[in-house]
Amino acid sequence: MSKRTSKDKKLQKKIAKNRINKLFVMAEHCALSGKINLADRYVEIARKLSMKYLVRMPKQFKRRFCKHCCSYLLPDATCRVRIHHGKLVIYCYKCKKYTRIPLKKHLKNPSNTLK
């Protein structure tokens, strides 16, 4: 029985990243065409790939699914997005849970901080 080399693992991770990207593109296409259940399934498969091959979920995809129920988040169709007290609040219609993401505070006058 042969052992896996580091080249094999790197190749597997690269393939997993490509598949995750493709699955999220397919999930977006399905969600826009009204097939929400299929989009949820694509997200579930992408998460399983990410966990199996220890690949980080790309940043642009992290906020596109609910962390509680793994459903694809499409504003006005599957979730509600609001800004409240400096936080981005995403409410999932499927599991009825909130995700709160802090927003960065921008300085009004950056020249004042140099004094």
C-alpha positions in Angstrom: 0.0 0.0 0.0 1.5 3.3 -1.1 1.6 6.4 1.1 0.3 9.7 -0.2 3.0 12.2 -0.9 2.8 15.9 -0.4 2.4 16.4 -4.1 -0.7 14.2 -4.1 -2.2 16.2 -1.2 -1.5 19.5 -2.9 -3.1 18.3 -6.1 -6.2 17.0 -4.1 -6.5 20.4 -2.4 -6.3 22.2 -5.7 -8.9 20.0 -7.2 -11.1 20.5 -4.2 -10.8 24.3 -4.4 -11.8 24.2 -8.1 -14.8 22.0 -7.4 -15.9 24.3 -4.5 -15.8 27.3 -6.8 -17.7 25.4 -9.5 -20.3 24.2 -7.0 -21.0 27.7 -5.7 -21.3 29.0 -9.3 -23.8 26.3 -10.0 -25.6 27.0 -6.7 -26.0 30.7 -7.6 -27.3 29.8 -11.1 -29.9 27.4 -9.6 -31.0 29.8 -6.9 -31.6 32.6 -9.5 -33.6 30.2 -11.6 -35.8 29.2 -8.6 -34.3 25.8 -7.7 -33.4 26.6 -4.1 -33.3 22.9 -2.9 -30.7 22.1 -5.6 -28.6 25.2 -4.6 -28.7 24.0 -0.9 -27.5 20.6 -2.0 -24.6 22.2 -3.9 -23.6 24.2 -0.9 -23.7 21.1 1.3 -21.4 19.2 -1.1 -19.0 22.1 -1.2 -18.9 22.3 2.6 -18.2 18.5 2.8 -15.4 18.8 0.3 -13.9 21.7 2.3 -13.9 19.7 5.5 -12.7 16.5 4.0 -9.7 17.9 2.2 -9.0 20.6 4.9 -9.4 23.4 2.4 -10.5 26.9 3.6 -13.8 28.1 2.1 -12.9 31.0 -0.2 -13.9 34.4 1.4 -16.4 35.3 -1.3 -18.4 32.2 -0.6 -18.3 32.2 3.2 -21.2 34.6 3.5 -23.3 33.0 0.8 -24.6 30.2 3.0 -26.2 29.9 6.4 -23.8 28.6 9.0 -26.6 27.0 10.9 -28.6 25.1 8.3 -26.2 25.2 5.3 -28.8 26.7 2.9 -27.8 29.0 0.1 -28.5 32.7 1.0 -30.1 34.8 -1.7 -31.4 38.2 -0.5 -35.2 38.6 -0.6 -35.6 34.9 -1.6 -34.0 33.0 1.3 -32.7 35.6 3.6 -33.1 39.2 4.8 -30.1 41.5 5.0 -30.0 44.6 7.3 -27.5 46.9 8.8 -28.1 47.5 12.5 -25.8 49.3 15.0 -22.7 48.9 12.9 -23.3 45.2 12.1 -24.5 43.4 9.0 -27.4 41.2 10.1 -28.4 38.3 7.9 -31.7 36.5 8.9 -32.2 33.0 7.3 -35.8 32.3 6.4 -35.2 28.5 6.6 -33.8 28.0 10.1 -35.0 31.4 11.5 -31.5 32.3 12.9 -29.4 35.4 12.6 -25.8 35.9 11.6 -24.2 39.2 12.8 -21.1 40.4 11.0 -19.3 43.5 12.4 -18.6 46.3 9.8 -15.4 48.2 9.9 -15.6 51.7 11.2 -14.2 54.3 8.9 -12.6 57.4 10.3 -14.2 60.6 9.2 -11.0 62.6 9.2 -7.8 60.5 9.2 -5.5 63.5 9.7 -6.7 63.9 13.3 -5.1 60.5 14.2 -1.6 61.7 13.4 -1.6 64.4 16.2 
